[in-house]
Amino acid sequence: MRIFKKLHRAFKLHRIFIKQDLKRLMEYKIDFMTGAVGLLLAQGVNIFFISIIFSQIPALDGWTFEQILFIYGFALLPKAIDHLFTDNLWSVAYFIIRKGDFDKYLTRPVSTLFAVTVEKFQVDAFGELFVGILLLGISVPSVSLNVSVLNVFLFIISMLFATLIYTGIKLITASISFWTKKSGHITYMFYMVNEFSKYPTTIYNKVVGAIVTYIIPFAFTAFFPASYFVAGGNPWYNIGGTVIAGTVLMIAGILVWNKGVNAYESAGS
């Protein structure tokens, strides 16, 4: 019963923070529109690039244009969800620790991690979310997709734990700033590996494939779960791998964060 009360309180606080952040954003509507349109244009350029490639070849290592679009669209959804709810971790990595602004989170009667993440609601992520849903809608009729109750459940599970992979990696690298004062470049370096997840890992050499699968496992945010839905395969590996990677990275991220909070010394004079 106590855990449900805590969850209810957390969701209530989250709604309050979202409302306040939306009020702030509405004061700068042009910034919001610019961010959303910028994300739409960036994804549009990438999709245009893919279409140019497929205008010259019938398939990419056995994958059709429609299947690639499905994988690409699938990849954008967990990335957008993570972007929407946990974007403030970038601020931790770049300047919150360095400036000593983390002090304010220590005075709040909630978890510091919760306080940091709910403070910012990045609505320009709706641009990525829109493109991802659009690409799935366009590609689904052209791929061999087995729609069933089980696969709908697995899709939701994949989205949840793929999002945790993004958040876990960002949390681990941002937490390094508790010791180094700034770790944005490390977060950026790791986070940008996600670009490889939008395409089949089979098109890369073995070293790159191993990195994005087992070391920085962004392949489990898109290619492996998405390929299960469009091409079949072993769900215990394709979906189960996503669940394991997301769980391990989030647990590791929380542990590193907590150690970092204990090591935090505020800003020097």
C-alpha positions as CSV (number, residue, x, y, z in Angstrom):
1,M,0.0,0.0,0.0
2,R,2.9,2.4,0.9
3,I,4.5,1.9,-2.5
4,F,1.3,2.8,-4.3
5,K,1.1,6.0,-2.2
6,K,4.7,6.9,-3.1
7,L,4.0,6.2,-6.8
8,H,0.8,8.4,-6.7
9,R,2.8,11.2,-5.1
10,A,5.5,10.9,-7.6
11,F,3.1,11.1,-10.6
12,K,1.3,14.0,-9.0
13,L,4.6,15.9,-8.5
14,H,5.6,15.0,-12.1
15,R,2.4,16.5,-13.4
16,I,3.0,19.7,-11.4
17,F,6.5,20.1,-12.8
18,I,5.3,19.4,-16.4
19,K,2.6,22.1,-16.1
20,Q,5.1,24.6,-14.8
21,D,7.7,23.8,-17.5
22,L,5.0,24.1,-20.2
23,K,4.1,27.5,-18.8
24,R,7.7,28.5,-19.2
25,L,7.9,27.1,-22.7
26,M,4.8,29.0,-23.8
27,E,6.6,32.3,-23.0
28,Y,9.1,31.3,-25.7
29,K,6.9,29.8,-28.4
30,I,9.4,30.5,-31.2
31,D,12.1,28.5,-29.4
32,F,9.8,25.6,-29.0
33,M,8.7,25.7,-32.7
34,T,12.3,26.1,-33.8
35,G,13.4,23.1,-31.8
36,A,10.6,20.9,-33.1
37,V,10.9,21.9,-36.7
38,G,14.7,21.5,-36.5
39,L,14.3,17.9,-35.3
40,L,11.8,17.2,-38.1
41,L,14.1,18.6,-40.7
42,A,17.1,16.6,-39.4
43,Q,15.1,13.3,-39.6
44,G,13.8,14.3,-43.0
45,V,17.3,14.7,-44.3
46,N,18.3,11.3,-43.0
47,I,15.3,9.7,-44.6
48,F,16.0,11.4,-47.9
49,F,19.6,10.1,-47.7
50,I,18.2,6.5,-47.2
51,S,15.9,7.0,-50.2
52,I,18.8,8.0,-52.4
53,I,20.7,4.9,-51.4
54,F,17.7,2.6,-52.2
55,S,17.2,4.4,-55.6
56,Q,20.5,2.8,-56.6
57,I,20.1,-0.7,-54.9
58,P,17.1,-3.0,-54.4
59,A,18.1,-4.0,-50.9
60,L,20.7,-3.3,-48.2
61,D,22.3,-6.5,-47.1
62,G,19.0,-8.2,-47.7
63,W,16.8,-5.5,-46.0
64,T,14.3,-3.7,-48.1
65,F,13.6,0.0,-48.1
66,E,10.3,-0.5,-46.2
67,Q,12.0,-2.7,-43.5
68,I,14.8,-0.1,-43.0
69,L,12.1,2.6,-42.6
70,F,10.4,0.4,-40.0
71,I,13.7,0.0,-38.1
72,Y,14.4,3.7,-38.4
73,G,10.9,4.7,-37.1
74,F,11.2,2.1,-34.3
75,A,14.5,3.6,-33.3
76,L,13.1,7.1,-32.9
77,L,10.3,6.2,-30.5
78,P,12.4,5.2,-27.4
79,K,14.9,8.0,-28.2
80,A,12.0,10.5,-28.2
81,I,10.5,9.3,-25.0
82,D,13.9,9.5,-23.3
83,H,14.4,13.0,-24.8
84,L,11.0,14.0,-23.5
85,F,11.3,13.0,-19.9
86,T,15.0,12.9,-19.0
87,D,16.7,15.6,-21.1
88,N,17.8,17.5,-18.0
89,L,20.5,15.0,-17.4
90,W,22.4,16.8,-20.2
91,S,22.4,19.8,-17.9
92,V,23.9,17.7,-15.1
93,A,26.6,16.6,-17.5
94,Y,27.4,20.1,-18.8
95,F,26.9,22.7,-16.1
96,I,24.7,21.9,-13.0
97,I,27.5,20.2,-11.1
98,R,30.2,22.6,-12.3
99,K,28.3,25.6,-11.2
100,G,27.2,24.1,-7.9
101,D,23.6,24.3,-8.9
102,F,23.0,20.7,-7.7
103,D,22.8,22.1,-4.1
104,K,19.1,23.0,-4.6
105,Y,18.1,19.3,-5.4
106,L,19.7,18.2,-2.0
107,T,17.2,20.4,-0.2
108,R,14.1,18.9,-1.7
109,P,12.2,16.1,0.1
110,V,12.4,13.8,-2.9
111,S,15.0,11.7,-4.6
112,T,17.7,13.9,-6.3
113,L,17.4,11.9,-9.5
114,F,13.6,12.3,-9.5
115,A,14.0,16.1,-8.9
116,V,16.5,16.5,-11.7
117,T,14.6,14.6,-14.3
118,V,11.1,16.1,-13.7
119,E,12.4,19.6,-13.7
120,K,12.5,19.7,-17.5
121,F,9.9,18.5,-20.0
122,Q,11.5,18.6,-23.5
123,V,8.5,19.1,-25.7
124,D,10.5,19.5,-28.9
125,A,10.9,15.7,-28.6
126,F,7.4,15.5,-30.1
127,G,9.1,16.1,-33.4
128,E,11.0,12.8,-33.2
129,L,8.0,11.1,-31.8
130,F,5.8,12.3,-34.7
131,V,8.4,11.2,-37.4
132,G,8.8,7.7,-35.7
133,I,5.1,7.1,-35.6
134,L,4.8,8.3,-39.2
135,L,7.5,6.0,-40.5
136,L,6.0,3.0,-38.7
137,G,2.6,3.9,-40.2
138,I,4.1,4.2,-43.7
139,S,6.2,1.0,-43.5
140,V,3.8,-1.4,-41.7
141,P,1.6,-2.1,-44.7
142,S,4.6,-3.1,-46.8
143,V,6.4,-5.4,-44.2
144,S,5.4,-8.9,-43.0
145,L,4.1,-7.8,-39.6
146,N,2.3,-10.4,-37.5
147,V,-0.2,-8.3,-35.5
148,S,-1.3,-10.2,-32.4
149,V,-1.9,-9.6,-28.7
150,L,1.4,-11.1,-27.8
151,N,3.3,-8.9,-30.3
152,V,1.5,-5.8,-29.1
153,F,2.6,-6.6,-25.6
154,L,6.2,-7.3,-26.8
155,F,6.2,-4.0,-28.7
156,I,5.2,-2.1,-25.5
157,I,7.9,-4.0,-23.5
158,S,10.5,-3.2,-26.2
159,M,9.6,0.5,-26.1
160,L,9.9,0.6,-22.3
161,F,13.2,-1.1,-21.9
162,A,14.7,0.5,-25.1
163,T,14.0,3.8,-23.4
164,L,15.7,2.6,-20.3
165,I,18.8,1.8,-22.4
166,Y,19.0,5.5,-23.5
167,T,18.3,6.8,-20.0
168,G,20.7,4.4,-18.4
169,I,23.6,5.3,-20.7
170,K,22.9,9.0,-20.3
171,L,22.6,8.6,-16.5
172,I,25.9,6.7,-16.1
173,T,27.9,9.2,-18.2
174,A,26.2,12.3,-16.7
175,S,27.0,11.0,-13.2
176,I,30.7,11.1,-14.0
177,S,30.4,14.9,-13.6
178,F,30.1,14.4,-9.8
179,W,33.8,13.6,-9.9
180,T,35.0,15.5,-13.0
181,K,32.6,18.5,-12.6
182,K,31.8,18.2,-16.3
183,S,31.2,15.1,-18.5
184,G,29.0,16.4,-21.3
185,H,31.6,15.4,-23.9
186,I,31.6,11.8,-22.6
187,T,27.8,11.7,-22.6
188,Y,27.7,13.1,-26.1
189,M,30.3,10.6,-27.3
190,F,28.4,7.6,-25.9
191,Y,24.9,8.9,-26.8
192,M,25.7,9.5,-30.5
193,V,26.5,5.8,-30.9
194,N,22.6,5.5,-31.1
195,E,22.9,6.6,-34.8
196,F,24.2,3.1,-35.6
197,S,21.0,1.6,-34.2
198,K,18.8,3.0,-37.0
199,Y,20.3,0.5,-39.5
200,P,20.9,-3.3,-39.4
201,T,24.0,-4.2,-37.5
202,T,24.8,-6.7,-40.3
203,I,25.9,-3.8,-42.6
204,Y,28.8,-2.9,-40.2
205,N,32.1,-4.7,-39.7
206,K,32.4,-7.0,-36.7
207,V,34.1,-4.5,-34.4
208,V,31.4,-1.8,-34.9
209,G,28.7,-4.5,-34.6
210,A,30.1,-5.8,-31.4
211,I,30.3,-2.3,-29.9
212,V,26.7,-1.3,-30.6
213,T,25.5,-4.7,-29.5
214,Y,27.4,-5.6,-26.4
215,I,29.4,-2.6,-25.2
216,I,27.1,0.4,-25.9
217,P,24.0,-1.7,-26.7
218,F,22.0,0.7,-28.7
219,A,21.3,-2.1,-31.2
220,F,18.8,-3.4,-28.7
221,T,16.9,-0.1,-28.8
222,A,15.9,-0.6,-32.5
223,F,17.5,-3.2,-34.8
224,F,17.0,-6.4,-32.7
225,P,13.5,-5.8,-31.4
226,A,12.4,-4.2,-34.7
227,S,13.8,-7.0,-36.8
228,Y,11.9,-9.5,-34.7
229,F,8.6,-7.8,-35.7
230,V,9.4,-7.5,-39.4
231,A,11.5,-10.6,-40.0
232,G,10.9,-13.0,-37.1
233,G,13.7,-14.5,-35.1
234,N,14.3,-15.5,-31.5
235,P,12.2,-13.3,-29.2
236,W,14.3,-14.4,-26.2
237,Y,17.3,-12.8,-27.8
238,N,15.8,-9.9,-29.8
239,I,13.3,-8.8,-27.1
240,G,14.9,-10.4,-24.0
241,G,18.2,-8.7,-24.8
242,T,16.5,-5.4,-24.8
243,V,14.9,-6.1,-21.4
244,I,18.3,-7.3,-19.9
245,A,20.3,-4.4,-21.4
246,G,17.7,-1.8,-20.2
247,T,17.5,-3.3,-16.7
248,V,21.3,-3.6,-16.2
249,L,22.0,-0.1,-17.5
250,M,19.4,1.6,-15.4
251,I,20.5,-0.3,-12.2
252,A,24.1,0.6,-13.0
253,G,23.1,4.2,-13.7
254,I,21.2,4.6,-10.4
255,L,24.2,3.0,-8.5
256,V,26.7,5.4,-10.1
257,W,24.3,8.4,-9.5
258,N,24.0,7.5,-5.8
259,K,27.7,7.2,-5.4
260,G,28.2,10.5,-7.2
261,V,25.7,12.3,-4.9
262,N,27.6,11.0,-1.9
263,A,30.8,12.3,-3.5
264,Y,29.3,15.7,-4.4
265,E,31.3,18.6,-2.9
266,S,29.5,21.6,-4.4
267,A,31.4,24.3,-6.3
268,G,34.6,25.8,-5.0
269,S,35.2,29.5,-4.6
